[in-house]
Amino acid sequence: MFPKVLNQKFNSINVKVRRIGGGFGGKETQSFLFAAISSIAAKKLNRPVKLRIDRDDDMIMTGKRHQFKFDYEFGVFSEMEK
C-alpha cells in the first residue's frame, strides 16, 4: 500500500519493525497507515524516521476489539465448608 503512496516499486522500500505485537493476529495488515505516514516523512526529510504512536491512538487506528459486557458470579468457601 505505502509504495503506491510514494509512487515507487514495492521492492525499493525497506521497513524495519521492532515488534509487531501479541498472538491475537491482524497486526501485520493493520500497520499500513503507520508505514505510509513514516514513508512519506522519510521521503520528505530524505532520511530514516522513527514513528512512535501513543497506545490510545494506536488502539483507535488499529484496534478491532469491540466493546462487550458480561456478568459473572463467584463464591468463596471457607476451609470448614469444603
Backbone as a printed PyTorch tensor [residue, N CA C, xyz], in Angstrom:
tensor([[[  0.8170,  -1.1990,   0.0000],
         [  0.0000,   0.0000,   0.0000],
         [  0.8620,   1.2640,   0.0000]],

        [[  1.7970,   1.3560,   0.9340],
         [  2.5580,   2.6060,   1.0300],
         [  3.5320,   2.8530,  -0.1120]],

        [[  4.0460,   1.8250,  -0.8320],
         [  4.8370,   2.1730,  -2.0230],
         [  4.0170,   2.9480,  -3.0500]],

        [[  2.7280,   2.6820,  -3.1110],
         [  1.8730,   3.4430,  -4.0240],
         [  1.7570,   4.8880,  -3.5710]],

        [[  1.7650,   5.1100,  -2.2550],
         [  1.7240,   6.4750,  -1.7220],
         [  2.9300,   7.2600,  -2.2070]],

        [[  4.0840,   6.5720,  -2.2880],
         [  5.3300,   7.2200,  -2.7080],
         [  5.5740,   7.1150,  -4.2100]],

        [[  4.7020,   6.4050,  -4.8970],
         [  4.8630,   6.1830,  -6.3320],
         [  6.1850,   5.4690,  -6.6230]],

        [[  6.4420,   4.4040,  -5.8510],
         [  7.6590,   3.6220,  -6.0150],
         [  7.3120,   2.1440,  -6.1030]],

        [[  8.3010,   1.3380,  -6.5230],
         [  8.1120,  -0.1050,  -6.5860],
         [  8.1740,  -0.6950,  -5.1780]],

        [[  7.4570,  -1.7910,  -4.9810],
         [  7.4100,  -2.4330,  -3.6720],
         [  8.7880,  -2.8850,  -3.1900]],

        [[  9.6360,  -3.3450,  -4.1040],
         [ 10.9490,  -3.8430,  -3.7010],
         [ 11.9800,  -2.7420,  -3.4830]],

        [[ 11.5870,  -1.4890,  -3.6010],
         [ 12.5380,  -0.3900,  -3.4000],
         [ 12.4580,   0.2010,  -1.9910]],

        [[ 11.6010,  -0.3530,  -1.1510],
         [ 11.3900,   0.1950,   0.1930],
         [ 11.6930,  -0.8730,   1.2260]],

        [[ 12.4070,  -0.4840,   2.2790],
         [ 12.7570,  -1.3850,   3.3670],
         [ 12.1850,  -0.8230,   4.6640]],

        [[ 11.3140,  -1.5830,   5.2970],
         [ 10.7050,  -1.1660,   6.5620],
         [ 11.1930,  -2.1030,   7.6530]],

        [[ 11.6960,  -1.5440,   8.7350],
         [ 12.1390,  -2.3460,   9.8750],
         [ 11.1710,  -2.1160,  11.0280]],

        [[ 10.6370,  -3.2120,  11.5430],
         [  9.6850,  -3.1540,  12.6470],
         [ 10.2850,  -3.8930,  13.8280]],

        [[ 10.3460,  -3.2200,  14.9620],
         [ 10.9690,  -3.8280,  16.1300],
         [ 10.1290,  -4.9720,  16.6840]],

        [[  8.8620,  -4.7180,  16.9130],
         [  7.9640,  -5.7740,  17.3640],
         [  6.5820,  -5.5040,  16.8050]],

        [[  5.8510,  -6.5680,  16.5970],
         [  4.5670,  -6.4170,  15.9160],
         [  3.3860,  -6.7260,  16.8210]],

        [[  3.6100,  -7.2730,  17.9840],
         [  2.5070,  -7.4670,  18.9190],
         [  2.3010,  -8.9110,  19.3120]],

        [[  1.2270,  -9.1290,  20.0200],
         [  0.9160, -10.4330,  20.5880],
         [  0.3260, -11.4120,  19.5990]],

        [[ -0.2830, -12.4380,  20.1300],
         [ -0.7760, -13.5310,  19.3170],
         [ -2.2280, -13.4200,  18.9030]],

        [[ -2.7810, -12.2350,  18.8640],
         [ -4.1860, -12.0960,  18.5250],
         [ -4.4100, -11.8350,  17.0400]],

        [[ -3.3600, -11.7710,  16.2570],
         [ -3.4680, -11.6870,  14.8010],
         [ -3.8080, -10.3100,  14.2630]],

        [[ -3.6260, -10.1580,  12.9660],
         [ -4.0510,  -8.9560,  12.2650],
         [ -3.1140,  -7.7710,  12.3110]],

        [[ -2.0970,  -7.8030,  13.1350],
         [ -1.2520,  -6.6240,  13.2910],
         [ -0.3640,  -6.3610,  12.0770]],

        [[ -0.0440,  -7.4070,  11.3510],
         [  0.8080,  -7.1930,  10.1790],
         [  0.0560,  -6.5070,   9.0510]],

        [[ -1.2590,  -6.5830,   9.0370],
         [ -2.0270,  -5.9260,   7.9810],
         [ -2.6150,  -4.5970,   8.4220]],

        [[ -2.6430,  -4.3370,   9.7130],
         [ -3.2370,  -3.1010,  10.2160],
         [ -2.2490,  -1.9450,  10.2620]],

        [[ -0.9980,  -2.2170,  10.0580],
         [  0.0320,  -1.1910,  10.2390],
         [  0.3240,  -0.3830,   8.9780]],

        [[ -0.4160,  -0.6050,   7.9000],
         [ -0.0980,   0.0810,   6.6430],
         [ -0.2100,   1.5910,   6.7760]],

        [[ -1.1230,   2.0770,   7.6100],
         [ -1.2680,   3.5200,   7.7850],
         [ -0.0060,   4.1110,   8.4090]],

        [[  0.5200,   3.4460,   9.4280],
         [  1.7540,   3.9170,  10.0610],
         [  2.9260,   3.8390,   9.0910]],

        [[  2.9780,   2.7860,   8.2970],
         [  4.0450,   2.6450,   7.3040],
         [  3.9540,   3.7470,   6.2570]],

        [[  2.7430,   4.0860,   5.8500],
         [  2.5670,   5.1580,   4.8620],
         [  2.9980,   6.5000,   5.4330]],

        [[  2.6020,   6.7880,   6.6670],
         [  2.9970,   8.0450,   7.3210],
         [  4.5130,   8.1270,   7.4310]],

        [[  5.1360,   7.0400,   7.8860],
         [  6.5960,   7.0150,   8.0410],
         [  7.3060,   7.1720,   6.7090]],

        [[  6.8000,   6.5080,   5.6870],
         [  7.4740,   6.5770,   4.3860],
         [  7.3680,   7.9620,   3.7660]],

        [[  6.2390,   8.6250,   3.9470],
         [  6.1040,   9.9980,   3.4410],
         [  7.0810,  10.9190,   4.1610]],

        [[  7.1760,  10.7750,   5.4910],
         [  8.1060,  11.6050,   6.2640],
         [  9.5540,  11.3320,   5.8610]],

        [[  9.9080,  10.0550,   5.6900],
         [ 11.2790,   9.7020,   5.3040],
         [ 11.6350,  10.2680,   3.9330]],

        [[ 10.6970,  10.2060,   3.0140],
         [ 10.9680,  10.7470,   1.6800],
         [ 11.0950,  12.2670,   1.7290]],

        [[ 10.2210,  12.9090,   2.4780],
         [ 10.2470,  14.3720,   2.5850],
         [ 11.5470,  14.8540,   3.2380]],

        [[ 11.9860,  14.1430,   4.2960],
         [ 13.1950,  14.5370,   5.0270],
         [ 14.4680,  13.9630,   4.4170]],

        [[ 14.3050,  12.9940,   3.5150],
         [ 15.4360,  12.3110,   2.8880],
         [ 16.3410,  11.6470,   3.9270]],

        [[ 15.7140,  11.0110,   4.9040],
         [ 16.4480,  10.2810,   5.9380],
         [ 15.5020,   9.3060,   6.6300]],

        [[ 16.0370,   8.3170,   7.3290],
         [ 15.1700,   7.3770,   8.0550],
         [ 14.4010,   8.0980,   9.1650]],

        [[ 13.2330,   7.6070,   9.4530],
         [ 12.4220,   8.1800,  10.5310],
         [ 11.9510,   7.0640,  11.4580]],

        [[ 11.6450,   7.4580,  12.6840],
         [ 11.0630,   6.5380,  13.6520],
         [  9.7200,   7.1120,  14.0630]],

        [[  8.7010,   6.2970,  14.0030],
         [  7.3560,   6.7340,  14.3510],
         [  6.9130,   5.9760,  15.5950]],

        [[  6.5910,   6.7130,  16.6370],
         [  6.0790,   6.1090,  17.8680],
         [  4.6690,   6.6230,  18.0950]],

        [[  3.7440,   5.7110,  18.1830],
         [  2.3400,   6.0590,  18.3320],
         [  1.9140,   5.8220,  19.7780]],

        [[  1.2070,   6.7900,  20.3410],
         [  0.6260,   6.6420,  21.6690],
         [ -0.3100,   5.4300,  21.6650]],

        [[ -0.3340,   4.6850,  22.7440],
         [ -1.1250,   3.4500,  22.8000],
         [ -2.6140,   3.7010,  22.5420]],

        [[ -3.1540,   4.7770,  23.0790],
         [ -4.5710,   5.0830,  22.8520],
         [ -4.8440,   5.3440,  21.3710]],

        [[ -3.9770,   6.1210,  20.7290],
         [ -4.1430,   6.3870,  19.2960],
         [ -3.9730,   5.1100,  18.4750]],

        [[ -3.0230,   4.2800,  18.8860],
         [ -2.8000,   3.0120,  18.2000],
         [ -4.0560,   2.1460,  18.2490]],

        [[ -4.6870,   2.0670,  19.4040],
         [ -5.8980,   1.2570,  19.5290],
         [ -7.0480,   1.8300,  18.7080]],

        [[ -7.1370,   3.1520,  18.6460],
         [ -8.1840,   3.7780,  17.8370],
         [ -7.9710,   3.4650,  16.3590]],

        [[ -6.7130,   3.5100,  15.9130],
         [ -6.4180,   3.3360,  14.4950],
         [ -6.3540,   1.8710,  14.0620]],

        [[ -5.9100,   0.9870,  14.9480],
         [ -5.7020,  -0.4030,  14.5280],
         [ -6.5080,  -1.4150,  15.3170]],

        [[ -7.0720,  -1.0210,  16.4230],
         [ -7.7670,  -1.9760,  17.2860],
         [ -9.0370,  -2.5240,  16.6700]],

        [[ -9.2760,  -3.7840,  16.8980],
         [-10.5030,  -4.4240,  16.4190],
         [-11.2800,  -5.0010,  17.5920]],

        [[-10.9900,  -4.5310,  18.7590],
         [-11.6670,  -5.0440,  19.9410],
         [-12.9820,  -4.3120,  20.1150]],

        [[-14.0650,  -5.0350,  20.0130],
         [-15.3730,  -4.4340,  20.1780],
         [-15.7510,  -4.4450,  21.6510]],

        [[-16.5240,  -3.4620,  22.0480],
         [-16.9690,  -3.4030,  23.4300],
         [-17.8350,  -4.6120,  23.7390]],

        [[-17.7790,  -5.0330,  24.9740],
         [-18.6380,  -6.1320,  25.3920],
         [-18.9800,  -5.9510,  26.8590]],

        [[-20.0610,  -6.5780,  27.2530],
         [-20.4990,  -6.5450,  28.6380],
         [-20.7010,  -7.9820,  29.0730]],

        [[-20.2870,  -8.2950,  30.2710],
         [-20.5240,  -9.6340,  30.7810],
         [-20.8600,  -9.5500,  32.2600]],

        [[-21.6320, -10.5110,  32.7220],
         [-21.9850, -10.6460,  34.1330],
         [-21.4220, -11.9700,  34.6180]],

        [[-20.9390, -11.9890,  35.8280],
         [-20.4330, -13.2350,  36.3800],
         [-20.6660, -13.2500,  37.8820]],

        [[-20.6890, -14.4350,  38.4280],
         [-20.8260, -14.6330,  39.8670],
         [-19.7230, -15.5710,  40.3070]],

        [[-19.2930, -15.4020,  41.5270],
         [-18.3180, -16.3300,  42.0700],
         [-18.5480, -16.4470,  43.5670]],

        [[-18.0390, -17.4870,  44.1290],
         [-18.1830, -17.7110,  45.5630],
         [-16.8820, -18.2070,  46.1500]],

        [[-16.7630, -18.0640,  47.4390],
         [-15.5670, -18.4990,  48.1530],
         [-16.0160, -19.3810,  49.3100]],

        [[-15.3850, -20.5320,  49.4310],
         [-15.7000, -21.4440,  50.5250],
         [-14.6140, -21.3550,  51.5810]],

        [[-15.0170, -21.4020,  52.8180],
         [-14.0190, -21.4550,  53.8920],
         [-13.4880, -22.8780,  53.9750]],

        [[-12.4100, -23.0780,  54.6720],
         [-11.8170, -24.4040,  54.8310],
         [-12.8060, -25.3650,  55.4930]],

        [[-13.6590, -24.8700,  56.3780],
         [-14.6140, -25.7160,  57.0970],
         [-15.7200, -26.2270,  56.1760]],

        [[-16.0590, -25.4970,  55.1240],
         [-17.1820, -25.8620,  54.2700],
         [-16.7990, -26.8270,  53.1560]],

        [[-15.5230, -27.0840,  52.9550],
         [-15.0930, -27.9690,  51.8660],
         [-15.4780, -29.3310,  52.2070]]])
